[in-house]
Amino acid sequence: MSVKYLLQQKGGEVHAIAPDASLEDCVSRLNEKRIGALVVQDKDGTLQGIVSERDILRAVDEPGGTLAGRTVGDIMTPREKLITTTSAQDVRDVMDTMTHHRIRHVPVLEGDTVVGIVSIGDAVKMLLDEVLTENKQLQGYISGEYA
């Protein structure tokens, strides 16, 4: 199944934050939205990077690490290091990429526009739903329900 289908099922809402936003604001937004990452975009909506819970934990764990006085831009994964996907990509391939790179969130781009974000949880849920549906259909076939 495609990333496009996944986004249609979960919704393509993208939560973003500016690179000059404080880390305190970032943490509040993550908690408020109950999500693990925010896309970082400038005033024009241009993708600058991504900031995740892990980025925040790493920043706090640094010697003298604190959130006070720091911005999202200080700790985010910048655009040039960002792993992205497109809506045409197969969810299994995106999941393999996330597993290989040990990341949990991948922005979905169409050209330069962020149209969604896929989390590892989204991918697992979709694949589990697919397997359960297939299982139910096979049980129906075996029982003669679909004769």
N, C-alpha and C positions, 0 to 999 in steps of 0.2 A: 504494500500500500504506500501511497505517496505522502509526502509531507503536506501537500495541498489538502488531501483528504483529512489528515490529522488536524490541521488548522481549522477546517470547516467544522469538525466535530467539537473541538475545544474552544473555538473562537480565536480570532487573530489579534485580540487586544494586546498592545505592546505598551508596557510601562517603561517610561524613560526618565532620565535625570540628566541635568547639565553637568559638565565636567567641573564647573566652579562651585557646585553645591557642596555643603558641608557633609562630612561623614555622619554626623548626628542626624541630619535630614535624611540621608540615605538609609540609615538603619531604621528610622521611623517609617519610611515609605515601604521598605521591605516587610516590616512587621504588619503595617496597616493592610497591605495587599496580600499578605501571607504567601509571599513568593521568595525565591532564592537568588534572584538576579534582576538587575535593571540594565536596560540598554542605555548607553551614554551617548547623548546627541547634543550638538551645539544649537544655538538659537535658530539656525536655518533648518534644523532637522537632519543634519548630516551626521551619519554614524561616526562616533569617535572611539567607541570601544564598548566594553561591558564591565560591570562591577558586580561581584557576587559575594555571598556570605563568606566564602573561603578567602577572598581578597581582604575582607575586613578582619578576619581572624589572623591572617598573616601579618597585617599591619599592626595589630595590637600585640602580637607575639614578638615583634622586633625589639631589640634593646631600646628601652625608653619609649616603647610603643604606646601611643595614645590616639584617640580619635580627635581630641581637641585641636582645633586650628588646622586640621588637614582637610583636603578636598577630595572629591571623588577622582578627579584627574591625577591625584598623587598616587593612587593605588590601583586604578582600573587596569584591565588588560587592554592595551591600545589597539586601534584598528589594524595596524600592520601585523600584529601577532594573533589576531582574532580568527578563529575557525568559524566559518559560516556555511550555510547551505542554501539551496533554492527549493521552491515548492515542488519542483518536478522530481527531486531526489526521493529514493525509496527510504522509508523509515528505518528499515533494517540496516542500510548502509550508514545512515546518520548515527544509529545506535552503536554500530561498530566503531565509527570515528570517535564518538564520545568515550567509549570504553578504552580505546587505544590511547587517547590523549588524556584520559582521566579528568574529563570535564563533565559538567552536569547540564549546561545550557548552551544552545547554539542558535544565534540569530538567523532568521530566514530572510534572504534578500531577493528582491526582484529588481535587477539593475542596482541602483544605489539606494533603493528604498527598503526599509525594514518593514516586512509585512507580517511578521510574527516571531515567536521564539519557541523552540522545542526544548523541553527538559527531558532528562532521562526518564523521569516518572511518566511523562506524557507518552513516550515511546513504549515503555513497558506496559502501560495500561492498554494502549491500542493493540499491541501484539497479543496480549492476554485475551482481550475481547475477541480478537480474530480467531485465536485457537479455541476458545470456548464455543464460538458460533460454529466453527468447523466440526468440533466434537459433537455438538447437538445435532447437526445435519447428518453426520455419520451414524449416530445412534438411531435417528429416524429412518435412515436408509436400511440399516441392519434389521430393525424391528418391522420393516415393511410399511412404515408410515408414508414413505415417499415412493411407493410402488407405482 
